[in-house]
Amino acid sequence: QRVALARALAADARLLLLDEPFGNVDRMTRADLVVRLKAQLARGQAAIIVTHDPADAAELDARVLLMRDGRLEVDAPHAEIAAGARGDWARAFVQGGL
């Protein structure tokens, strides 16, 4: 995962498409990958990250798009969803309750 992410970042692409970038790695590697990706995003790198782990969005402090039954249900900042501003279903999802 670390090599794949490093290769993606090194390509200097306008948009990163990442599918479960923190999957199948140990905690220390995951923490390192999160720090590196956050730094890249802070420099203006755009990314679409697909994940089933709500902690990924929380750690990246990302804008979250939640799909339900094949349709876009929520499009909002993670903090707004976690605060309950987008409904109980969305809040429960980002808090890992679903």
FENZI-V312487 format. One record per residue. SS is DSSP state (A for helix, B for strand, O for the rest). NEAR is the number of other C-alpha atoms within 8 Angstrom. Layout:
SS & NEAR
SS & NEAR
This chain:
O & 9
A & 7
A & 6
A & 7
A & 10
A & 8
A & 8
A & 10
A & 10
A & 6
O & 6
O & 6
O & 7
O & 6
B & 8
B & 12
B & 7
B & 9
B & 7
O & 9
O & 9
O & 10
O & 6
O & 5
O & 8
O & 6
A & 6
A & 6
A & 9
A & 10
A & 8
A & 8
A & 11
A & 11
A & 8
A & 8
A & 8
A & 9
A & 8
A & 10
A & 10
A & 7
O & 6
O & 6
O & 10
B & 8
B & 9
B & 8
B & 10
B & 7
O & 9
O & 5
O & 7
A & 11
A & 9
A & 9
A & 12
A & 11
A & 8
A & 8
O & 9
O & 9
B & 9
B & 10
B & 9
B & 9
B & 9
B & 7
O & 4
O & 5
B & 6
B & 9
B & 8
B & 10
B & 9
B & 10
B & 10
A & 13
A & 8
A & 10
A & 14
A & 12
O & 7
O & 10
O & 7
O & 10
O & 8
A & 7
A & 6
A & 13
A & 13
A & 11
A & 10
A & 13
O & 9
O & 9
O & 6
O & 4
